[in-house]
Amino acid sequence: MISRKPRLVSNHSHQALVLIIVQITFLYQAGAIMVTQVRIGYVPEHYLLPLHLAAQNSLFPPSLEVTLVPFPAGTGHMILSLRAKEIDLAIGLTEGWIAGLLNDGVKTQSLEEKGYSIVGSWVSTPLRWAIVTGRNRGDIRSVADLKQHRKVGVSRIGSGSHVMAFVLAQQEGWLGQSVDSKSEGLTTVPLGPFKDLRDGVTSSTADFFMWEHFTTKPYFHEADSPLKKIGEIYTPWPSWHIAASTSTFPPSSHSSNETLAQIFDALDKGIAMFNGSPDQAVRMLGTGEAGCHYSEDDAREWLKDVKFVDGTKGVDRTVASSVVDVLKGANVIGPGVTLVDGDGVVGIPRS
């Protein structure tokens, strides 16, 4: 290894550097250098720790004024906000993003009408969903009992909790059964954020709902908890991706958009910081400063299984195709749907 000494800066060079910094600062303050405002939506869960690290440690460049906007109701709500131009970028569940672009109601729309496209990746590992009901529901003790109790609580139509309920039904063989079996399809009950879902199953407004395991665990873990866990299911794909507003980031310039490139770079640095300091991640989850709170044991158990991507820019077409196949099998999207250029699913191809 070649040892290199730090290069000394002459007094003259140092003065010139200070002058440049002062000039840049003045230009920012005077408004001569444009500052771009970027609103990033996120679900307040542990998977978003690298985003918080990027924001807290000023990893976004000074030319970007980044605001983090929490969405406790999940991906379905972020889809609505992207379409309403209330946020510019969002990190949400893969199945929610894809279903939102390819369901029968929107699949023939233009990207401008759809409101967003998927431009980046976040993790390379699946999400662990807990299947839960109210502890007071003595008639529901296992997933098998749901054949006769088919009201599923979801945060919003098109959300991950909605899509995964149909993936569960497909895996269990419930879809397409005759009416005589009393288990034809699912009855979907939109309830709103996590608290409303919990209240919904304890009041029998819904029979069950599905939510991320560690977020739900405090509510089913103890004997006197209001919920009980009756099963779990993993997404058969990497669970989180990044979507961008087609109003803020026109699809024709996705690959070359400088602001998007700066965001990807900052997110990559946030992931690198997360990977380099897992103890800091555990501490943040313990303090609740990232908008969620987990015990140290749960945080360390989660860390064993999660892996963030090496480079957030771009979407793997093979991954997207596998999601489409499962969503078709679960009747979430039409049987004839295929990926085509311009549908928004692969807004930026992963290189």
C-alpha positions in Angstrom: 0.0 0.0 0.0 1.3 3.4 -1.0 1.2 5.9 1.9 0.1 9.4 0.9 0.5 12.4 3.1 -2.2 15.0 3.2 -1.6 17.7 0.7 -0.9 21.0 2.4 -2.8 24.0 1.3 -0.9 27.3 1.0 -2.1 30.3 2.8 -2.9 31.9 -0.6 -5.0 28.9 -1.6 -6.7 28.8 1.7 -7.8 32.4 1.4 -9.1 31.7 -2.1 -11.1 28.7 -0.9 -12.6 30.7 2.0 -13.5 33.5 -0.5 -15.3 30.9 -2.8 -17.2 29.5 0.2 -18.3 33.0 1.3 -19.4 33.8 -2.3 -21.4 30.6 -2.6 -23.1 31.3 0.8 -23.9 34.8 -0.3 -25.4 33.6 -3.5 -27.6 31.1 -1.7 -28.8 33.8 0.8 -29.4 36.2 -2.0 -31.4 33.6 -3.9 -29.1 33.7 -6.9 -28.6 29.9 -6.6 -31.9 28.1 -7.0 -32.9 25.9 -4.1 -35.2 23.0 -5.1 -37.8 21.9 -2.6 -38.4 18.2 -2.5 -41.1 16.6 -0.4 -40.4 12.9 0.3 -43.2 10.7 1.6 -42.5 7.7 3.8 -44.2 5.2 6.1 -43.0 5.7 9.7 -41.4 2.3 10.1 -37.9 0.9 10.7 -37.2 0.3 7.0 -36.9 4.1 6.5 -34.0 4.5 8.9 -31.5 5.3 6.0 -33.8 8.1 4.8 -33.7 9.6 8.3 -30.0 9.3 8.5 -29.6 11.1 5.2 -31.8 13.9 6.4 -30.3 14.2 9.9 -26.7 14.1 8.7 -27.2 16.7 5.9 -26.4 14.2 3.2 -28.7 15.9 0.7 -26.9 18.8 -1.1 -27.6 22.4 0.0 -29.3 23.0 -3.3 -32.2 20.7 -2.1 -34.5 21.6 0.6 -35.9 18.2 1.7 -39.0 17.8 3.8 -39.9 14.3 5.1 -43.7 13.8 5.1 -45.0 10.8 7.2 -47.8 8.6 5.9 -49.0 6.3 8.7 -51.8 5.0 6.4 -49.2 3.5 4.1 -48.5 3.3 0.3 -52.1 3.7 -0.8 -52.2 7.2 0.8 -48.9 8.1 -0.8 -50.3 7.2 -4.2 -53.1 9.6 -3.7 -50.7 12.3 -2.6 -48.4 11.8 -5.5 -51.4 12.2 -7.9 -52.5 15.2 -6.0 -49.0 16.7 -6.3 -48.7 17.0 -2.5 -45.4 15.1 -2.5 -42.6 14.7 -5.0 -41.0 11.4 -4.1 -42.0 8.5 -1.9 -40.6 5.2 -0.5 -43.3 2.6 -0.3 -44.3 -1.0 -0.8 -43.5 -2.6 -4.1 -46.9 -4.4 -4.6 -48.8 -1.2 -3.8 -46.8 0.9 -6.4 -47.2 -1.7 -9.1 -50.9 -2.4 -8.5 -51.5 1.3 -8.5 -50.1 1.6 -12.0 -51.6 -1.5 -13.6 -55.1 -2.0 -12.1 -58.0 -1.9 -14.4 -59.0 1.6 -13.4 -55.7 3.2 -14.5 -53.7 0.9 -16.7 -54.6 2.6 -19.9 -54.0 6.1 -18.6 -51.0 8.2 -19.5 -48.2 8.5 -17.0 -49.2 12.1 -16.4 -52.7 10.9 -15.4 -51.3 8.0 -13.3 -49.3 10.6 -11.4 -46.1 8.6 -10.6 -43.6 6.1 -11.9 -41.3 3.8 -10.0 -37.7 5.0 -10.3 -35.7 3.3 -7.6 -35.1 0.4 -5.4 -34.8 0.4 -1.6 -34.3 -3.2 -0.2 -33.4 -6.5 -1.7 -35.2 -8.5 1.0 -38.9 -9.3 1.5 -41.4 -7.9 4.1 -42.7 -10.0 6.9 -46.4 -9.5 7.3 -48.2 -10.5 10.5 -51.8 -11.8 10.1 -53.7 -10.6 13.1 -57.2 -10.5 14.6 -58.7 -9.3 17.9 -57.7 -11.3 21.0 -61.4 -11.3 21.8 -62.2 -13.2 18.6 -62.6 -16.7 20.0 -64.0 -17.9 16.6 -60.7 -17.1 14.9 -57.7 -19.1 16.1 -55.7 -19.7 12.8 -55.5 -18.7 9.2 -57.7 -21.7 8.3 -60.6 -20.1 10.3 -60.5 -17.1 7.9 -62.2 -19.3 5.3 -65.4 -18.5 7.2 -64.4 -15.0 8.3 -63.5 -13.0 5.2 -63.7 -9.3 6.1 -60.2 -8.0 5.8 -59.3 -4.6 7.1 -57.0 -2.6 4.9 -55.6 0.9 5.3 -56.7 2.0 1.8 -57.7 0.5 -1.4 -54.5 -0.2 -3.4 -52.3 -0.2 -0.3 -49.9 -3.0 0.5 -52.3 -4.3 3.2 -55.0 -4.5 0.5 -52.8 -6.2 -2.1 -51.2 -8.7 0.3 -54.6 -9.8 1.5 -55.4 -11.1 -1.9 -51.9 -12.6 -2.2 -52.7 -14.5 1.0 -56.1 -15.5 -0.4 -54.5 -16.8 -3.5 -51.9 -18.8 -1.6 -54.6 -20.3 0.6 -56.8 -21.3 -2.3 -59.7 -19.0 -1.3 -60.0 -17.2 -4.6 -62.4 -18.6 -7.2 -64.2 -21.0 -4.7 -67.9 -21.4 -5.1 -70.4 -19.4 -3.2 -71.6 -22.6 -1.6 -68.3 -22.8 0.3 -69.0 -19.5 2.0 -65.6 -18.3 1.0 -65.9 -16.6 -2.3 -63.3 -13.9 -2.5 -62.7 -11.3 0.2 -64.7 -8.5 1.7 -62.5 -5.5 1.8 -63.0 -3.0 4.6 -61.0 0.2 4.3 -60.3 1.5 7.8 -57.4 3.9 7.6 -54.1 4.1 9.6 -52.7 1.4 11.8 -54.6 2.3 14.9 -57.9 2.2 13.0 -57.0 -1.3 11.8 -56.4 -2.4 15.3 -59.7 -1.0 16.5 -61.4 -2.5 13.5 -60.6 -6.1 14.4 -61.3 -5.7 18.1 -64.7 -4.3 17.3 -65.4 -6.9 14.7 -65.8 -4.3 12.0 -63.2 -6.5 10.2 -62.2 -10.1 10.9 -58.4 -9.7 10.3 -55.8 -7.4 8.9 -52.2 -7.7 7.9 -49.3 -5.3 8.8 -45.5 -5.4 9.2 -44.5 -8.0 11.9 -42.4 -5.9 14.2 -44.7 -2.8 14.0 -47.6 -5.0 15.1 -45.8 -7.2 17.6 -46.3 -4.9 20.7 -50.0 -5.3 20.2 -50.1 -9.1 20.1 -47.0 -10.2 22.1 -48.4 -10.1 25.6 -51.2 -12.3 27.0 -53.3 -9.2 27.6 -52.5 -7.5 24.3 -55.6 -6.4 22.2 -54.5 -8.4 19.2 -53.4 -12.0 18.5 -51.3 -13.2 15.7 -52.7 -16.1 13.8 -50.1 -16.4 11.0 -47.6 -14.6 8.8 -46.7 -14.3 5.2 -43.6 -12.9 3.3 -43.8 -10.9 0.1 -42.3 -13.0 -2.7 -40.3 -10.0 -3.9 -38.1 -7.1 -2.5 -40.5 -5.2 -0.4 -39.8 -1.5 -0.9 -39.3 0.7 -3.9 -39.1 4.5 -4.7 -41.7 6.3 -6.7 -41.5 9.8 -8.2 -44.1 12.3 -9.2 -44.5 12.6 -12.9 -45.3 16.2 -12.4 -42.1 17.0 -10.5 -40.0 14.6 -12.5 -41.2 14.3 -16.1 -40.6 10.7 -17.3 -38.8 11.8 -20.4 -36.0 13.1 -18.2 -35.9 10.5 -15.5 -32.5 9.0 -16.3 -30.8 12.3 -16.7 -32.6 14.4 -14.1 -30.0 16.1 -11.9 -32.2 16.5 -8.9 -33.1 12.8 -8.9 -29.4 11.9 -9.3 -28.7 14.0 -6.2 -31.4 12.3 -4.2 -30.2 8.9 -5.2 -26.7 9.8 -4.1 -27.9 11.1 -0.7 -30.0 8.0 -0.2 -27.1 5.7 -1.1 -25.0 7.6 1.5 -27.8 7.1 4.1 -27.8 3.4 3.4 -24.0 3.3 3.7 -24.2 5.0 7.0 -26.9 2.6 8.2 -24.8 -0.4 7.1 -21.7 1.0 8.8 -23.4 1.7 12.2 -26.1 -0.8 13.1 -25.9 0.2 16.7 -26.9 3.7 15.8 -29.9 2.2 14.0 -30.8 0.2 17.1 -30.5 3.4 19.2 -32.8 5.4 16.9 -35.4 2.7 17.0 -35.2 2.7 20.8 -35.6 6.5 21.1 -38.4 6.7 18.6 -36.8 9.6 16.8 -37.5 8.1 13.4 -41.2 8.1 14.1 -41.4 4.5 15.3 -40.3 2.7 18.4 -39.0 -0.9 18.7 -37.3 -2.8 21.5 -33.6 -3.6 21.2 -34.3 -7.3 20.8 -36.8 -6.7 18.0 -34.5 -4.2 16.3 -31.6 -6.7 16.3 -33.8 -9.5 15.1 -34.9 -7.3 12.2 -31.3 -6.3 11.4 -30.4 -10.0 10.8 -32.8 -10.3 7.8 -32.9 -6.9 6.2 -30.5 -5.9 3.3 -30.7 -2.6 1.6 -29.8 -2.3 -2.1 -26.4 -1.4 -3.4 -27.4 1.7 -5.3 -31.0 3.0 -5.2 -31.3 4.3 -8.7 -33.4 2.1 -11.1 -35.8 -0.8 -11.1 -35.0 -4.4 -11.9 -37.4 -5.4 -14.7 -37.1 -9.1 -13.7 -38.3 -8.3 -10.2 -41.1 -6.2 -11.5 -42.3 -9.0 -13.8 -42.3 -11.5 -10.9 -44.6 -9.1 -8.9 -46.9 -8.7 -11.9 -47.2 -12.5 -12.2 -48.2 -12.9 -8.5 -50.6 -10.0 -8.7 -52.3 -11.5 -11.7 -52.6 -14.8 -9.9 -54.2 -13.0 -6.9 -56.7 -11.2 -9.2 -55.3 -7.8 -8.1 -54.6 -6.9 -11.7 -56.1 -8.3 -14.9 -54.9 -11.6 -16.3 -53.8 -10.1 -19.6 -51.5 -7.4 -18.0 -47.9 -7.4 -19.1 -45.1 -4.9 -18.6 -44.7 -2.4 -21.4 -42.4 0.6 -21.8 -44.1 3.7 -20.6 -46.5 2.1 -18.1 -44.5 3.6 -15.2 -43.4 0.3 -13.5 -39.8 0.5 -14.7 -39.5 4.3 -14.8 -35.7 4.0 -14.7 -34.1 0.6 -15.7 -31.6 -0.7 -13.2 -28.2 -0.9 -14.7 
